[in-house]
Amino acid sequence: MLTLAAIAIVSYLLGSIPAGYLVGRMAGIDIRKVGSGNIGATNVTRVLGKRYGYPVFAVDFLKGLAAVILSILIAKHTQPSWFSPDLFGITAAVSSVIGHSFPVWLRFKGGKG
């Protein structure tokens, strides 16, 4: 159970990395103050164009994918052979989406999942 809680926390923190906000800052704007005010890839694409929006989408996608893959690998190495790692993968996916939607780094105001 401790491993599952650790997976949830790490996946949340990974999902809460605000890629759209960081890309916006690198472009010289606060993406939360323009367009829809959302830090997600859609708003970044609308405001800054595809050159910035597509990488944000890719990073957001890869955050969730990395959380799930890492959690399944950890489950396979720490749990009994009869244990299904699906619970770890689902926990990581949900935690990552929650982190994306409510990132601790931006006072819990983030993307739309």
Contact map, one row per residue, 1 for C-alpha under 8 A:
11111000000000000000000000000000000000000000000000000000000000000000000000000000000000000000000000000000000000000
11111100000000000000000000000000000000000000000000000000000000000000000000000000000000000000000000000000000000000
11111110000000000000000000000000000000000000000000000000000000000000000000000000000000000000000000000000000000000
11111111000000000000000000000000000000000000000000000000000000000000000000000000000000010010000000000000000000000
11111111100000000000000000000000000000000000000000000000000000000000000000000000000000000000000000000000000000000
01111111110000000000000000000000000000000000000000000000000000000000000000000000000000000000000000000000000000000
00111111111000000000000000000000000000000000000000000000000000000000001000000000000000010011000000000000000000000
00011111111100000000000000000000000000000000000000000000000000000000000000000000000000000011001100000000000000000
00001111111110000000000000000000000000000000000000000000000000000000000000000000000000000000001000000000000000000
00000111111111000000000000000000000000000000000000000000000000000010000000000000000000000000000000000000000000000
00000011111111100000000000000000000000000000000000000000000000010010000000000000000000000001101100100000000000000
00000001111111110000000000000000000000000000000000000000000000000000000000000000000000000001001111110000000000000
00000000111111111000000000000000000000000000000000000000000000000000000000000000000000000000000100100011000000000
00000000011111111000000000000000000000000000000000000000000000110010000000000000000000000000000100100000000000000
00000000001111111000000000000000000000000000000000000000000100110010000000000000000000000000001111110010000000000
00000000000111111100000000000000000000000000000000000000000000000000000000000000000000000000000101111111100000000
00000000000011111110000000000000000000000000000000000000000000000000000000000000000000000000000000110010100000000
00000000000000011111110000000000000000100000000000000000000000000000000000000000000000000000000000010010110001000
00000000000000001111111000000000000000110000000000000001001100000000000000000000000000000000000000000000000000000
00000000000000000111111100000010000000111001000000001001000000000000000000000000000000000000000000000000000000000
00000000000000000111111110000111000000100000000000000000000000000000000000000000000000000000000000000000000000000
00000000000000000111111111000000000000000000000000000000000000000000000000000000000000000000000000000000000000000
00000000000000000011111111100000000000000000000000010001000000000000000000000000000000000000000000000000000000000
00000000000000000001111111111110000000000001000100000000000000000000000000000000000000000000000000000000000000000
00000000000000000000111111111110000000000000000000000000000000000000000000000000000000000000000000000000000000000
00000000000000000000011111111000000000000000000000000000000000000000000000000000000000000000000000000000000000000
00000000000000000000001111111000000000000000000000000000000000000000000000000000000000000000000000000000000000000
00000000000000000000000111111100000000000000000000000000000000000000000000000000000000000000000000000000000000000
00000000000000000000000111111110000000000000000000000000000000000000000000000000000000000000000000000000000000000
00000000000000000000100110011111110000000000000000000000000000000000000000000000000000000000000000000000000000000
00000000000000000001100110001111111011100011001000000000000000000000000000000000000000000000000000000000000000000
00000000000000000000100000000111111111100000000000000000000000000000000000000000000000000000000000000000000000000
00000000000000000000000000000111111110000000000000000000000000000000000000000000000000000000000000000000000000000
00000000000000000000000000000111111110000000001000000000000000000000000000000000000000000000000000000000000000000
00000000000000000000000000000011111111000010011000000000000000000000000000000000000000000000000000000000000000000
00000000000000000000000000000001111111000010000000000000000000000000000000000000000000000000000000000000000000000
00000000000000000000000000000011111111100010000000000000000000000000000000000000000000000000000000000000000000000
00000000000000000000000000000011001111110010000000000000000000000000000000000000000000000000000000000000000001110
00000000000000000111100000000011000011111011000000000000000000000000000000000000000000000000000000000000000001100
00000000000000000011000000000000000001111111000000000001100000000000000000000000000000000000000000000000000001110
00000000000000000001000000000000000000111111100000001101100100000000000000000000000000000000000000000000000000000
00000000000000000000000000000000000000011111110000001000000000000000000000000000000000000000000000000000000000000
00000000000000000000000000000010001111111111111000001000000000000000000000000000000000000000000000000000000000000
00000000000000000001000100000010000000111111111110011001000000000000000000000000000000000000000000000000000000000
00000000000000000000000000000000000000001111111111111100000000000000000000000000000000000000000000000000000000000
00000000000000000000000000000000001000000111111111001000000000000000000000000000000000000000000000000000000000000
00000000000000000000000000000010011000000011111110000000000000000000000000000000000000000000000000000000000000000
00000000000000000000000100000000000000000001111111111000000000000000000000000000000000000000000000000000000000000
00000000000000000000000000000000000000000001111111111000000000000000000000000000000000000000000000000000000000000
00000000000000000000000000000000000000000000110111111100000000000000000000000000000000000000000000000000000000000
00000000000000000000000000000000000000000000100111111110000000000000000000000000000000000000000000000000000000000
00000000000000000000001000000000000000000001100111111111000000000000000000000000000000000000000000000000000000000
00000000000000000001000000000000000000001111110111111111100000000000000000000000000000000000000000000000000000000
00000000000000000000000000000000000000001000100001111111110000000000000000000000000000000000000000000000000000000
00000000000000000000000000000000000000000000000000111111111000000000000000000000000000000000000000000000000000000
00000000000000000011001000000000000000011001000000011111111100000000000000000000000000000000000000000000000000000
00000000000000000000000000000000000000011000000000001111111110000000000000000000000000000000000000000000000000000
00000000000000000000000000000000000000000000000000000111111111000000000000000000000000000000000000000000000000000
00000000000000000010000000000000000000000000000000000011111111100000000000000000000000000000000000000000000000000
00000000000000100010000000000000000000001000000000000001111111110000000000000000000000000000000000010000000000000
00000000000000000000000000000000000000000000000000000000111111111000000000000000000000000000000000000000000000000
00000000000000000000000000000000000000000000000000000000011111111100000000000000000000000000000000000000000000000
00000000000001100000000000000000000000000000000000000000001111111110000000000000000000000000000100000000000000000
00000000001001100000000000000000000000000000000000000000000111111111000000000000000000000001100110000000000000000
00000000000000000000000000000000000000000000000000000000000011111111100000000000000000000000100000000000000000000
00000000000000000000000000000000000000000000000000000000000001111111110000000000000000000000000000000000000000000
00000000011001100000000000000000000000000000000000000000000000111111111000000000000000001001100100000000000000000
00000000000000000000000000000000000000000000000000000000000000011111111100000000000000011101100000000000000000000
00000000000000000000000000000000000000000000000000000000000000001111111110000000000000001000000000000000000000000
00000000000000000000000000000000000000000000000000000000000000000111111111000000000000000000000000000000000000000
00000010000000000000000000000000000000000000000000000000000000000011111111100000000010011001000000000000000000000
00000000000000000000000000000000000000000000000000000000000000000001111111110000000011011000000000000000000000000
00000000000000000000000000000000000000000000000000000000000000000000111111111000000000000000000000000000000000000
00000000000000000000000000000000000000000000000000000000000000000000011111111100000000000000000000000000000000000
00000000000000000000000000000000000000000000000000000000000000000000001111111110000010010000000000000000000000000
00000000000000000000000000000000000000000000000000000000000000000000000111111111100010000000000000000000000000000
00000000000000000000000000000000000000000000000000000000000000000000000011111110000000000000000000000000000000000
00000000000000000000000000000000000000000000000000000000000000000000000001111111000000000000000000000000000000000
00000000000000000000000000000000000000000000000000000000000000000000000000111111101000000000000000000000000000000
00000000000000000000000000000000000000000000000000000000000000000000000000010111111000000000000000000000000000000
00000000000000000000000000000000000000000000000000000000000000000000000000010011111100000000000000000000000000000
00000000000000000000000000000000000000000000000000000000000000000000000000000001111100000000000000000000000000000
00000000000000000000000000000000000000000000000000000000000000000000000000000011111110000000000000000000000000000
00000000000000000000000000000000000000000000000000000000000000000000000000000000111111100000000000000000000000000
00000000000000000000000000000000000000000000000000000000000000000000001100110000001111111000000000000000000000000
00000000000000000000000000000000000000000000000000000000000000000000000100000000000111111100000000000000000000000
00000000000000000000000000000000000000000000000000000000000000000000000000000000000111111110000000000000000000000
00010010000000000000000000000000000000000000000000000000000000000001001100100000000011111111000000000000000000000
00000000000000000000000000000000000000000000000000000000000000000011101100000000000011111111100000000000000000000
00000000000000000000000000000000000000000000000000000000000000000001000000000000000001111111110000000000000000000
00010011000000000000000000000000000000000000000000000000000000000000000000000000000000111111111000000000000000000
00000011001100000000000000000000000000000000000000000000000000010011001000000000000000011111111100000000000000000
00000000001000000000000000000000000000000000000000000000000000011011000000000000000000001111111110000000000000000
00000000000000000000000000000000000000000000000000000000000000000000000000000000000000000111111111000000000000000
00000001101100100000000000000000000000000000000000000000000000000000000000000000000000000011111111100000000000000
00000001001111110000000000000000000000000000000000000000000000110010000000000000000000000001111111110000000000000
00000000000100100000000000000000000000000000000000000000000000010000000000000000000000000000111111111000000000001
00000000000100110000000000000000000000000000000000000000000000000000000000000000000000000000011111111110000000001
00000000001111111000000000000000000000000000000000000000000000000000000000000000000000000000001111111111000000000
00000000000100111100000000000000000000000000000000000000000100000000000000000000000000000000000111111110000001111
00000000000000010000000000000000000000000000000000000000000000000000000000000000000000000000000011111110000111111
00000000000000010000000000000000000000000000000000000000000000000000000000000000000000000000000001111111011111100
00000000000010111100000000000000000000000000000000000000000000000000000000000000000000000000000001111111111111000
00000000000010010000000000000000000000000000000000000000000000000000000000000000000000000000000000100111111100000
00000000000000011100000000000000000000000000000000000000000000000000000000000000000000000000000000000011111100000
00000000000000000100000000000000000000000000000000000000000000000000000000000000000000000000000000000111111111000
00000000000000000000000000000000000000000000000000000000000000000000000000000000000000000000000000000111111110000
00000000000000000000000000000000000000000000000000000000000000000000000000000000000000000000000000001111111111000
00000000000000000000000000000000000000000000000000000000000000000000000000000000000000000000000000001110011111100
00000000000000000100000000000000000001110000000000000000000000000000000000000000000000000000000000011110010111110
00000000000000000000000000000000000001110000000000000000000000000000000000000000000000000000000000011100000011111
00000000000000000000000000000000000001010000000000000000000000000000000000000000000000000000000000011000000001111
00000000000000000000000000000000000000000000000000000000000000000000000000000000000000000000000011011000000000111
